[in-house]
Amino acid sequence: MSFRARAPIAAFFMFTLLSAARPQGPIQTPTLATTAAPPQDNDFYSLREPAAAGESQAQFALGNHYFSGVGVPQDYGQALFWFTKSANQGFAPAQNQLGYMYQHKFGVPRDYKRAVAYYRSAAKQGYALGQFNVGGMFEDGVGVKRDYKQALDWYRKAADQNLPQAEKQVGYFYQCGYGVKQDYAQAHAWYLRAAGHGNSDAENQLGFMAEEGWGQPKDYAEALAWFYKAAEHGSNDAEENIGYIFQKGLGVPTDYAKAMFWFDKAAAEGNSNAENQLGWMYQFGQGVEPNDAKAVTWYRLSADLGNRRAADNLHAFEEVLEDRGSGEWEAANTTVTDAAIARAKRWATIQDLQRRIAGLEGDAQDQDDLANQLEHTGKGKNDAMTKLFNAVGSVPAVKYHVEAAKYRAEAARLRHELAQIEDQSIASVPAP
């Protein structure tokens, strides 16, 4: 059972109920851009002339094409170039996007302080996403000292502009008592407001509050209704919660087939709680024949995503299998053929490739920056010492450029690999 605490752009916090416990833990889930080479886009070509002429909005839009790979192959270097041009003219969305790139190492070296500076520049102009991201940095203590009161202040500024994820986050702060006295009624009101603006995380939170009876009588029917609505709007946390409702028979008859169906859906989108629950079902034969290999595979997939409960379950199951006799643990580590596991592995592979591509582009930019520093040291000066340094400095500069080219070549290879994987279609599981 899980509920989400932060919307995309900054980061997520997730509370989980898995098997019999409710551990807490932060999970970073930055949104990654699509990397497959797209067809030509007329809008992209229409932007080039006004962008070159200095129109900040066109520069930002052109940067977005390069960042997301829309109309052109994805190119973080070009995205950085156009976002920077736009941001230097004070265009708040571009400043915010640069903050995002530096926070998450998209084509640039990770630099939290620079990310905060860009977010602040956008926020000071009243840009709601910039305000929200400044709040996220203060909440997480990233690039600044953790300060829940400042975080809440910034979230409120964004919420005052009806930014749904900020409204939801204000609700979360009231729910948890972060920087303010805990108040379930206020949390509920803010979640309703965010849900009214289409925020699926808020819908999921409302379901969780109804299930737990926080500030209201427990109502499993209401909880399930909110979870269904959130799942319809794309929340894999809600999908996992629906599975949990049917797995435990909370207000409905226990139905392991439905539980597994919803866990499978959530797991295909990288939900580690769902993967852990699937491991539990295969270990203990809930609606299926016990299958040690599938249990181990699901636990490991979940643990690889940082799920502490899954790591504990995997370790405990290893001890169980070792106690059964020699070879039992080894046999459970064999490769299994399973469509749901294939979908979950595909998601994990795509995320890993996207992360590696972004990291390689960031490393390449770092190498180019070092080379440029050496190449431009003392530029415009003619004294003997400067001439000597420039002559010597050009040698290691070449080395940095060569390293940058290697990183970009590897990123290109991974993009090709990613495009092939994304083109593969995997059949979905029919509803029970």
ZIRANOR-V170131 format. One record per pair of residues at least 12 apart in sequence whose C-alpha atoms are under 10 Angstrom apart, sorted by the first residue. I is the first residue (numbers start at 1). J is the second residue. D is the distance in whole Angstrom. If there is no record, write none. Layout:
<<I	J	D> <I	J	D>>
//
This chain:
<<1	14	10> <1	15	8> <1	16	5> <1	17	4> <1	18	6> <1	19	9> <1	21	10> <1	22	8> <1	208	9> <1	237	8> <1	238	9> <1	239	10> <1	240	7> <1	241	5> <1	242	8> <1	243	9> <1	244	6> <1	245	8> <1	273	7> <1	274	8> <1	277	9> <2	14	6> <2	15	5> <2	16	4> <2	17	6> <2	18	8> <2	22	9> <2	23	10> <2	24	10> <2	204	9> <2	205	9> <2	208	8> <2	236	10> <2	237	6> <2	238	8> <2	239	10> <2	240	7> <2	241	6> <2	244	9> <2	271	10> <2	273	7> <2	274	9> <3	15	6> <3	16	7> <3	17	9> <3	201	8> <3	202	9> <3	203	10> <3	204	6> <3	205	6> <3	206	9> <3	207	9> <3	208	7> <3	209	10> <3	235	10> <3	236	10> <3	237	6> <3	238	8> <3	240	9> <3	241	8> <4	16	9> <4	27	10> <4	168	10> <4	169	10> <4	172	9> <4	200	10> <4	201	6> <4	202	8> <4	203	10> <4	204	7> <4	205	7> <4	208	10> <4	235	9> <4	236	10> <4	237	7> <4	238	9> <5	26	9> <5	165	9> <5	168	8> <5	169	7> <5	170	10> <5	171	9> <5	172	6> <5	173	9> <5	201	7> <5	202	9> <5	204	10> <5	205	8> <6	28	10> <6	29	10> <6	136	8> <6	165	7> <6	166	8> <6	168	8> <6	169	6> <6	170	10> <6	172	8> <6	201	8> <6	202	10> <7	29	10> <7	30	10> <7	132	10> <7	136	10> <7	164	9> <7	165	5> <7	166	8> <7	168	8> <7	169	8> <7	199	9> <7	200	9> <7	201	7> <7	202	9> <8	28	10> <8	29	8> <8	30	7> <8	31	7> <8	133	10> <8	165	8> <8	201	10> <9	29	9> <9	30	7> <9	31	7> <9	96	10> <9	97	9> <9	100	7> <9	104	10> <9	129	8> <9	130	10> <9	132	9> <9	133	7> <9	136	9> <9	165	9> <10	28	9> <10	29	8> <10	30	7> <10	31	9> <10	100	8> <10	103	9> <10	104	9> <10	129	10> <10	132	8> <10	133	6> <10	134	9> <10	135	9> <10	136	6> <10	137	8> <10	140	9> <11	26	9> <11	27	7> <11	28	5> <11	29	6> <11	30	6> <11	31	9> <11	133	9> <11	136	7> <11	137	9> <11	139	10> <11	140	9> <12	25	10> <12	26	7> <12	27	6> <12	28	6> <12	29	6> <12	30	8> <12	136	9> <12	140	10> <13	25	7> <13	26	5> <13	27	6> <13	28	8> <13	29	9> <13	140	10> <14	26	6> <14	27	7> <14	28	10> <14	237	9> <14	273	10> <15	27	10> <15	273	10> <16	237	10> <16	241	10> <16	272	10> <16	273	7> <16	307	9> <16	309	9> <17	241	9> <17	244	9> <17	273	8> <17	277	10> <17	309	9> <18	244	9> <18	273	7> <18	274	9> <18	276	7> <18	277	7> <18	280	9> <18	309	7> <18	310	9> <19	244	9> <19	247	10> <19	248	9> <19	273	10> <19	276	9> <19	277	7> <19	280	8> <19	281	10> <19	309	9> <19	310	10> <19	313	10> <21	309	9> <22	309	9> <23	307	10> <23	308	8> <23	309	8> <24	307	10> <24	308	9> <24	309	10> <25	306	9> <25	307	8> <25	308	8> <26	140	9> <26	306	9> <26	307	10> <27	305	9> <27	306	8> <27	307	9> <28	104	10> <28	306	10> <29	104	10> <29	351	10> <30	100	9> <30	103	9> <30	104	7> <30	355	10> <31	100	10> <31	104	9> <31	351	10> <31	354	10> <32	67	10> <32	68	9> <32	104	9> <32	106	9> <32	350	10> <32	351	8> <32	354	7> <32	355	8> <32	358	9> <33	66	10> <33	67	7> <33	68	5> <33	69	8> <33	70	10> <33	74	8> <33	106	9> <33	354	8> <33	355	10> <33	358	9> <34	67	9> <34	68	6> <34	69	6> <34	70	9> <34	73	10> <34	74	8> <34	350	10> <34	354	8> <34	415	10> <34	418	9> <34	419	9> <34	422	9> <35	67	9> <35	68	7> <35	69	6> <35	70	9> <35	73	7> <35	74	6> <35	75	9> <35	350	10> <35	353	10> <35	354	7> <35	357	9> <35	412	10> <35	414	9> <35	415	6> <35	416	9> <35	417	10> <35	418	7> <35	419	7> <35	422	9> <36	68	9> <36	69	7> <36	70	9> <36	72	10> <36	73	7> <36	74	8> <36	415	7> <36	416	7> <36	417	9> <36	418	7> <36	419	5> <36	420	8> <36	421	10> <36	422	8> <36	423	9> <37	69	7> <37	70	8> <37	71	8> <37	72	7> <37	73	5> <37	74	7> <37	415	8> <37	416	9> <37	419	7> <38	68	10> <38	69	7> <38	70	6> <38	71	6> <38	72	6> <38	73	6> <38	74	9> <38	419	10> <39	69	10> <39	70	8> <39	71	6> <39	72	7> <39	73	9> <40	70	8> <40	71	5> <40	72	6> <40	73	9> <41	65	9> <41	70	7> <41	71	4> <41	72	7> <42	71	8> <43	61	10> <43	62	9> <43	65	9> <43	70	10> <43	71	8> <44	58	10> <44	61	8> <44	62	7> <44	63	10> <44	64	10> <44	65	7> <44	66	9> <44	70	8> <44	71	6> <44	72	8> <45	62	9> <45	71	9> <45	72	10> <46	58	9> <46	62	9> <47	59	8> <47	60	10> <47	61	7> <47	62	6> <47	63	10> <47	65	10> <48	61	10> <48	62	7> <50	62	10> <51	63	10> <51	82	8> <51	85	9> <51	86	9> <52	82	9> <52	85	10> <54	85	8> <54	86	8> <54	89	9> <55	85	9> <55	86	8> <55	89	9> <55	91	10> <56	82	9> <56	83	9> <56	84	10> <56	85	7> <56	86	4> <56	87	8> <56	88	9> <56	89	7> <56	90	8> <56	91	6> <56	92	10> <56	93	10> <56	94	9> <57	83	10> <57	86	7> <57	87	10> <57	89	10> <57	91	7> <57	92	10> <57	93	9> <57	94	9> <58	82	9> <58	83	10> <58	86	8> <59	79	9> <59	81	9> <59	82	5> <59	83	7> <59	84	9> <59	85	7> <59	86	6> <59	87	9> <59	91	10> <59	94	9> <60	79	9> <60	80	10> <60	81	10> <60	82	6> <60	83	5> <60	84	9> <60	85	8> <60	86	6> <60	87	8> <60	91	8> <60	92	10> <60	93	8> <60	94	6> <60	95	9> <60	97	9> <61	79	10> <61	82	9> <61	83	9> <61	86	9> <61	93	10> <61	94	9> <62	78	9> <62	79	7> <62	81	10> <62	82	7> <62	83	8> <62	86	10> <63	75	9> <63	76	9> <63	77	9> <63	78	7> <63	79	4> <63	80	7> <63	81	7> <63	82	5> <63	83	5> <63	84	9> <63	85	9> <63	86	9> <63	94	9> <63	97	9> <64	76	10> <64	78	10> <64	79	7> <64	80	10> <64	82	9> <64	83	8> <64	94	9> <64	97	9> <65	78	9> <65	79	8> <66	78	6> <66	79	5> <66	80	9> <66	81	10> <66	82	9> <66	83	10> <67	79	5> <67	80	8> <67	82	10> <67	83	10> <67	97	10> <67	101	10> <67	106	9> <67	107	9> <73	415	10> <74	412	10> <74	415	9> <75	107	8> <75	358	10> <75	361	9> <75	412	10> <76	101	9> <76	106	7> <76	107	5> <76	108	8> <76	357	10> <76	358	8> <76	361	7> <76	362	8> <76	365	9> <77	106	9> <77	107	6> <77	108	8> <77	361	8> <77	362	9> <77	364	9> <77	365	7> <78	107	10> <79	97	10> <79	98	9> <79	101	10> <79	106	10> <79	107	9> <80	94	10> <80	97	9> <80	98	7> <80	101	8> <80	106	9> <80	107	8> <80	108	8> <80	365	10> <82	94	9> <83	95	7> <83	96	9> <83	97	7> <83	98	7> <84	97	9> <84	98	7> <87	118	9> <87	121	9> <87	122	9> <90	121	8> <90	122	8> <90	125	9> <91	121	9> <91	122	8> <91	125	9> <91	127	10> <92	118	9> <92	119	9> <92	120	10> <92	121	7> <92	122	4> <92	123	8> <92	124	9> <92	125	7> <92	126	8> <92	127	6> <92	128	10> <92	129	9> <92	130	8> <93	118	10> <93	119	9> <93	121	10> <93	122	7> <93	123	10> <93	127	7> <93	128	9> <93	129	8> <93	130	8> <94	118	9> <94	119	10> <94	122	8> <95	115	9> <95	117	9> <95	118	5> <95	119	7> <95	120	9> <95	121	7> <95	122	6> <95	123	9> <95	127	10> <95	130	8> <96	115	8> <96	116	9> <96	117	9> <96	118	6> <96	119	5> <96	120	8> <96	121	8> <96	122	6> <96	123	8> <96	127	8> <96	128	10> <96	129	7> <96	130	5> <96	131	9> <96	133	8> <96	134	10> <97	115	9> <97	118	8> <97	119	8> <97	122	9> <97	129	10> <97	130	9> <98	114	9> <98	115	7> <98	116	10> <98	117	10> <98	118	7> <98	119	8> <99	111	9> <99	112	8> <99	113	9> <99	114	7> <99	115	4> <99	116	6> <99	117	7> <99	118	5> <99	119	5> <99	120	9> <99	121	9> <99	122	9> <99	130	9> <99	133	9> <99	134	10> <100	112	9> <100	114	10> <100	115	7> <100	116	9> <100	118	9> <100	119	8> <100	130	10> <100	133	9> <101	114	10> <101	115	8> <101	358	9> <101	362	9> <102	114	7> <102	115	5> <102	116	9> <102	118	9> <102	362	9> <103	115	5> <103	116	8> <103	119	10> <103	137	9> <103	142	9> <103	143	9> <104	355	9> <104	358	9> <104	359	9> <104	362	10> <105	355	9> <105	358	6> <105	359	6> <105	360	9> <105	361	8> <105	362	6> <105	363	9> <106	354	10> <106	355	9> <106	356	10> <106	357	9> <106	358	5> <106	359	7> <106	360	9> <106	361	7> <106	362	6> <106	363	10> <107	357	8> <107	358	5> <107	359	7> <107	360	7> <107	361	4> <107	362	4> <107	363	7> <107	364	8> <107	365	7> <107	366	9> <108	358	8> <108	359	8> <108	360	9> <108	361	7> <108	362	4> <108	363	7> <108	364	8> <108	365	6> <108	366	7> <108	369	10> <109	358	10> <109	359	8> <109	360	10> <109	361	9> <109	362	5> <109	363	6> <109	364	9> <109	365	7> <109	366	6> <109	367	10> <109	369	10> <110	359	9> <110	362	8> <110	363	9> <110	366	10> <111	142	10> <111	143	8> <112	137	9> <112	142	6> <112	143	5> <112	144	8> <113	137	10> <113	142	8> <113	143	5> <113	144	7> <114	143	8> <115	133	9> <115	134	9> <115	137	9> <115	142	9> <115	143	8> <116	130	9> <116	133	8> <116	134	7> <116	135	10> <116	136	10> <116	137	7> <116	138	9> <116	142	8> <116	143	6> <116	144	8> <117	134	9> <117	143	9> <118	130	8> <118	133	10> <118	134	9> <119	131	7> <119	132	9> <119	133	6> <119	134	6> <119	135	10> <119	137	9> <120	133	9> <120	134	6> <120	135	10> <121	134	10> <122	134	9> <123	135	10> <123	154	9> <123	157	9> <123	158	9> <126	157	8> <126	158	8> <126	161	9> <127	157	9> <127	158	8> <127	161	9> <128	154	9> <128	155	9> <128	156	10> <128	157	7> <128	158	5> <128	159	8> <128	160	9> <128	161	7> <128	162	9> <128	163	7> <128	166	9> <129	155	10> <129	158	7> <129	159	10> <129	161	10> <129	163	8> <129	165	9> <129	166	9> <130	154	9> <130	155	10> <130	158	8> <131	151	9> <131	153	9> <131	154	5> <131	155	7> <131	156	9> <131	157	7> <131	158	6> <131	159	9> <131	163	10> <131	166	9> <132	151	8> <132	152	9> <132	153	10> <132	154	6> <132	155	5> <132	156	8> <132	157	8> <132	158	6> <132	159	8> <132	163	8> <132	165	8> <132	166	6> <132	167	10> <132	169	9> <133	151	9> <133	154	8> <133	155	8> <133	158	9> <133	166	9> <134	150	9> <134	151	7> <134	153	10> <134	154	7> <134	155	8> <135	147	9> <135	148	8> <135	149	9> <135	150	7> <135	151	4> <135	152	7> <135	153	7> <135	154	5> <135	155	6> <135	156	9> <135	157	9> <135	158	9> <135	166	9> <135	169	10> <136	148	9> <136	150	10> <136	151	7> <136	152	9> <136	154	9> <136	155	8> <136	166	10> <136	169	9> <137	150	10> <137	151	8> <138	150	7> <138	151	5> <138	152	9> <138	154	9> <139	151	5> <139	152	8> <139	155	10> <139	173	10> <139	178	9> <139	179	10> <147	178	9> <147	179	8> <148	173	8> <148	177	10> <148	178	6> <148	179	5> <148	180	8> <149	173	10> <149	178	7> <149	179	4> <149	180	7> <150	179	8> <151	169	10> <151	170	9> <151	173	9> <151	178	9> <151	179	8> <152	166	9> <152	169	8> <152	170	7> <152	171	10> <152	173	7> <152	174	10> <152	178	8> <152	179	7> <152	180	8> <153	170	9> <153	179	9> <154	166	9> <154	170	10> <155	167	7> <155	168	9> <155	169	7> <155	170	6> <155	173	10> <156	169	9> <156	170	7> <158	170	10> <159	190	9> <159	193	10> <159	194	9> <162	193	9> <162	194	8> <162	197	8> <163	194	8> <163	197	8> <163	199	9> <164	190	10> <164	191	9> <164	193	8> <164	194	5> <164	195	8> <164	196	8> <164	197	6> <164	198	7> <164	199	6> <164	200	9> <164	201	10> <164	202	9> <165	191	10> <165	194	7> <165	195	9> <165	197	9> <165	198	10> <165	199	7> <165	200	9> <165	201	8> <165	202	8> <166	190	9> <166	194	8> <166	199	10> <167	187	10> <167	189	10> <167	190	6> <167	191	7> <167	192	9> <167	193	7> <167	194	5> <167	195	9> <167	197	9> <167	199	9> <167	202	9> <168	187	8> <168	188	9> <168	189	10> <168	190	6> <168	191	5> <168	192	8> <168	193	8> <168	194	5> <168	195	8> <168	197	10> <168	199	8> <168	200	10> <168	201	7> <168	202	6> <168	203	9> <168	205	9> <169	187	9> <169	190	8> <169	191	8> <169	194	9> <169	201	10> <169	202	9> <170	186	9> <170	187	7> <170	189	10> <170	190	7> <170	191	8> <170	194	10> <171	183	9> <171	184	8> <171	185	9> <171	186	7> <171	187	4> <171	188	7> <171	189	7> <171	190	5> <171	191	6> <171	192	9> <171	193	9> <171	194	9> <171	202	8> <171	205	9> <172	184	9> <172	186	9> <172	187	6> <172	188	9> <172	190	8> <172	191	8> <172	202	9> <172	205	8> <173	186	10> <173	187	7> <174	186	6> <174	187	5> <174	188	9> <174	189	10> <174	190	9> <175	187	5> <175	188	8> <175	190	10> <175	191	10> <175	205	10> <175	209	9> <175	214	9> <175	215	10> <183	214	10> <183	215	8> <184	209	9> <184	214	6> <184	215	5> <184	216	9> <185	214	9> <185	215	6> <185	216	9> <186	215	10> <187	202	10> <187	205	9> <187	206	9> <187	209	9> <187	214	10> <187	215	9> <188	202	9> <188	205	9> <188	206	7> <188	209	8> <188	210	10> <188	214	9> <188	215	8> <188	216	10> <189	206	10> <190	202	8> <190	206	10> <191	203	7> <191	204	9> <191	205	7> <191	206	7> <192	205	9> <192	206	8> <195	226	10> <195	229	10> <195	230	9> <198	229	10> <198	230	9> <198	233	8> <199	230	8> <199	233	8> <199	234	10> <199	235	9> <200	226	9> <200	227	9> <200	229	8> <200	230	5> <200	231	7> <200	232	8> <200	233	6> <200	234	7> <200	235	6> <200	236	10> <200	237	10> <200	238	9> <201	227	10> <201	230	7> <201	231	9> <201	233	9> <201	234	9> <201	235	7> <201	236	10> <201	237	8> <201	238	8> <202	226	9> <202	230	8> <202	235	10> <203	223	9> <203	225	9> <203	226	6> <203	227	7> <203	228	9> <203	229	7> <203	230	5> <203	231	9> <203	233	9> <203	235	9> <203	238	9> <204	223	8> <204	224	9> <204	225	10> <204	226	6> <204	227	5> <204	228	9> <204	229	8> <204	230	6> <204	231	8> <204	235	8> <204	236	10> <204	237	7> <204	238	6> <204	239	9> <204	241	8> <205	223	9> <205	226	8> <205	227	9> <205	230	9> <205	237	10> <205	238	9> <206	222	9> <206	223	7> <206	224	10> <206	225	10> <206	226	7> <206	227	8> <206	230	10> <207	219	9> <207	220	8> <207	221	9> <207	222	7> <207	223	4> <207	224	6> <207	225	7> <207	226	5> <207	227	6> <207	228	9> <207	229	9> <207	230	9> <207	238	8> <207	241	9> <207	242	10> <208	220	9> <208	222	10> <208	223	6> <208	224	9> <208	226	8> <208	227	8> <208	238	9> <208	241	8> <209	222	10> <209	223	8> <210	222	6> <210	223	5> <210	224	9> <210	225	10> <210	226	9> <211	223	5> <211	224	8> <211	245	9> <211	250	9> <211	251	9> <219	250	10> <219	251	8> <220	245	8> <220	249	10> <220	250	6> <220	251	5> <220	252	8> <221	250	9> <221	251	7> <221	252	8> <222	251	10> <223	241	9> <223	242	9> <223	245	9> <223	250	10> <223	251	10> <224	238	9> <224	241	8> <224	242	7> <224	245	8> <224	246	10> <224	250	9> <224	251	9> <224	252	10> <225	242	9> <226	238	8> <226	242	10> <227	239	7> <227	240	9> <227	241	7> <227	242	6> <227	245	10> <228	241	9> <228	242	7> <231	262	10> <231	265	10> <231	266	9> <234	266	10> <234	269	10> <235	266	8> <235	269	9> <235	271	10> <236	262	9> <236	263	9> <236	265	8> <236	266	5> <236	267	8> <236	268	9> <236	269	7> <236	270	8> <236	271	7> <236	273	10> <236	274	9> <237	263	10> <237	266	7> <237	267	10> <237	269	10> <237	270	10> <237	271	7> <237	272	10> <237	273	8> <237	274	8> <238	262	9> <238	263	10> <238	266	8> <239	259	9> <239	261	9> <239	262	5> <239	263	7> <239	264	9> <239	265	7> <239	266	6> <239	267	9> <239	271	9> <239	274	9> <240	259	8> <240	260	9> <240	261	10> <240	262	6> <240	263	5> <240	264	9> <240	265	8> <240	266	6> <240	267	8> <240	271	8> <240	272	9> <240	273	7> <240	274	5> <240	275	9> <240	277	9> <241	259	9> <241	262	8> <241	263	8> <241	266	9> <241	273	9> <241	274	9> <242	258	9> <242	259	7> <242	260	10> <242	261	10> <242	262	7> <242	263	8> <242	266	10> <243	255	9> <243	256	8> <243	257	9> <243	258	7> <243	259	4> <243	260	7> <243	261	7> <243	262	5> <243	263	5> <243	264	9> <243	265	9> <243	266	9> <243	274	8> <243	277	9> <243	278	10> <244	256	9> <244	258	10> <244	259	6> <244	260	9> <244	262	9> <244	263	8> <244	273	10> <244	274	9> <244	277	8> <245	258	10> <245	259	8> <246	258	6> <246	259	5> <246	260	9> <246	262	9> <247	259	5> <247	260	8> <247	262	10> <247	263	10> <247	277	9> <247	281	9> <247	286	8> <247	287	9> <255	286	9> <255	287	8> <255	432	10> <256	281	9> <256	285	10> <256	286	6> <256	287	5> <256	288	8> <256	432	10> <257	286	9> <257	287	6> <257	288	9> <257	431	9> <257	432	6> <258	287	10> <258	431	8> <258	432	6> <259	274	10> <259	277	9> <259	278	9> <259	281	10> <259	286	10> <259	287	9> <259	432	10> <260	274	9> <260	277	9> <260	278	7> <260	281	8> <260	286	9> <260	287	8> <260	288	9> <260	340	10> <260	431	10> <260	432	9> <261	278	10> <261	340	10> <261	429	7> <261	430	8> <261	431	6> <261	432	7> <262	274	8> <262	429	10> <262	431	9> <262	432	10> <263	275	7> <263	276	9> <263	277	7> <263	278	7> <263	340	10> <264	277	10> <264	278	8> <264	339	10> <264	340	6> <264	341	8> <264	343	9> <264	344	8> <264	428	9> <264	429	8> <265	340	8> <265	343	9> <265	344	9> <265	428	8> <265	429	8> <266	344	9> <267	298	9> <267	301	9> <267	302	9> <267	340	8> <267	341	8> <267	343	8> <267	344	6> <267	345	9> <267	347	9> <267	348	10> <268	339	10> <268	340	7> <268	341	8> <268	342	9> <268	343	5> <268	344	4> <268	345	8> <268	346	8> <268	347	6> <268	348	9> <268	428	9> <269	343	8> <269	344	7> <269	345	10> <269	346	9> <269	347	6> <269	348	9> <270	301	9> <270	302	8> <270	305	8> <270	343	9> <270	344	6> <270	345	9> <270	346	9> <270	347	6> <270	348	7> <270	351	9> <271	301	10> <271	302	8> <271	305	9> <271	307	10> <271	344	9> <272	298	9> <272	299	9> <272	300	10> <272	301	7> <272	302	5> <272	303	7> <272	304	9> <272	305	6> <272	306	8> <272	307	6> <272	308	10> <272	309	10> <272	310	8> <272	344	10> <273	299	10> <273	302	7> <273	303	10> <273	305	10> <273	307	7> <273	308	10> <273	309	8> <273	310	8> <274	298	9> <274	299	10> <274	302	8> <275	295	9> <275	297	9> <275	298	5> <275	299	7> <275	300	9> <275	301	7> <275	302	5> <275	303	9> <275	305	10> <275	307	9> <275	310	8> <275	340	10> <275	341	9> <275	344	8> <276	295	9> <276	296	10> <276	297	10> <276	298	6> <276	299	5> <276	300	8> <276	301	8> <276	302	6> <276	303	8> <276	307	8> <276	308	10> <276	309	8> <276	310	5> <276	311	9> <276	313	8> <276	314	9> <277	295	9> <277	298	8> <277	299	8> <277	302	9> <277	309	10> <277	310	9> <278	294	9> <278	295	7> <278	296	10> <278	297	10> <278	298	6> <278	299	8> <278	302	10> <278	341	10> <279	291	9> <279	292	9> <279	293	9> <279	294	7> <279	295	4> <279	296	7> <279	297	7> <279	298	5> <279	299	5> <279	300	9> <279	301	9> <279	302	9> <279	310	8> <279	313	9> <279	314	9> <280	294	10> <280	295	7> <280	296	9> <280	298	9> <280	299	8> <280	310	9> <280	313	8> <280	314	10> <280	317	10> <281	294	10> <281	295	8> <281	298	10> <282	294	6> <282	295	5> <282	296	9> <282	297	10> <282	298	9> <283	295	5> <283	296	8> <283	298	10> <283	299	10> <283	313	10> <283	317	8> <291	332	8> <291	336	10> <292	317	9> <292	318	10> <292	321	9> <292	328	9> <292	329	9> <292	331	8> <292	332	5> <292	333	8> <292	334	10> <293	328	10> <293	329	9> <293	330	9> <293	331	7> <293	332	4> <293	333	6> <293	334	6> <293	335	7> <293	336	7> <294	332	8> <294	333	9> <294	334	9> <294	335	9> <294	336	7> <294	337	9> <294	338	8> <294	341	8> <295	313	10> <295	314	9> <295	317	9> <295	332	8> <295	333	10> <296	310	10> <296	313	9> <296	314	7> <296	315	10> <296	317	8> <296	318	8> <296	329	9> <296	332	7> <296	333	7> <296	334	9> <297	314	9> <297	332	8> <297	333	7> <297	334	9> <297	335	8> <297	336	8> <297	341	8> <298	310	9> <298	314	9> <298	340	10> <298	341	7> <298	344	9> <298	345	10> <299	311	7> <299	312	9> <299	313	7> <299	314	6> <299	315	9> <299	317	9> <300	313	9> <300	314	7> <300	315	10> <300	333	10> <301	341	9> <301	344	8> <301	345	8> <301	348	8> <302	314	10> <302	344	10> <304	348	9> <305	348	9> <317	329	9> <318	330	10> <318	332	9> <339	426	8> <339	427	8> <339	428	8> <339	429	8> <340	426	9> <340	427	9> <340	428	8> <340	429	8> <342	426	8> <343	425	10> <343	426	7> <343	427	9> <343	428	9> <346	421	8> <346	422	9> <346	424	9> <346	426	9> <347	421	10> <347	422	9> <349	418	9> <349	421	9> <350	417	9> <350	418	6> <350	419	9> <350	421	7> <350	422	8> <351	418	9> <352	418	10> <353	411	9> <353	414	7> <353	415	8> <353	417	8> <353	418	7> <354	411	9> <354	414	8> <354	415	8> <354	418	8> <356	410	10> <356	411	8> <356	414	8> <356	415	10> <357	407	9> <357	408	9> <357	410	8> <357	411	5> <357	412	8> <357	413	9> <357	414	7> <357	415	7> <357	418	10> <358	411	8> <359	407	9> <359	411	9> <360	404	9> <360	406	9> <360	407	5> <360	408	7> <360	409	9> <360	410	8> <360	411	6> <360	412	10> <360	414	10> <361	404	8> <361	405	10> <361	407	7> <361	408	6> <361	409	10> <361	410	9> <361	411	7> <361	412	10> <362	404	9> <362	407	9> <362	408	9> <363	403	9> <363	404	7> <363	407	7> <363	408	9> <364	400	9> <364	401	8> <364	402	9> <364	403	7> <364	404	4> <364	405	7> <364	406	8> <364	407	5> <364	408	6> <364	409	10> <364	411	10> <365	400	10> <365	401	9> <365	404	7> <365	405	10> <365	407	9> <365	408	9> <366	400	9> <366	401	10> <366	403	10> <366	404	8> <367	397	9> <367	399	9> <367	400	5> <367	401	6> <367	402	9> <367	403	7> <367	404	5> <367	405	9> <367	407	9> <368	397	8> <368	398	9> <368	399	10> <368	400	6> <368	401	6> <368	402	9> <368	403	9> <368	404	6> <368	405	9> <369	397	10> <369	400	9> <369	401	9> <369	404	10> <370	396	9> <370	397	7> <370	400	7> <370	401	9> <371	393	9> <371	394	8> <371	395	9> <371	396	7> <371	397	4> <371	398	7> <371	399	8> <371	400	5> <371	401	6> <371	402	10> <371	404	9> <372	394	9> <372	397	7> <372	398	10> <372	400	9> <372	401	9> <373	393	9> <373	394	10> <373	397	8> <374	389	9> <374	390	7> <374	391	10> <374	392	9> <374	393	5> <374	394	7> <374	395	9> <374	396	8> <374	397	6> <374	398	10> <374	400	10> <375	389	10> <375	390	7> <375	391	9> <375	392	10> <375	393	7> <375	394	6> <375	395	9> <375	396	9> <375	397	7> <375	398	9> <376	390	8> <376	393	9> <376	394	9> <377	389	8> <377	390	7> <377	393	8> <377	394	10> <378	390	8>>
//
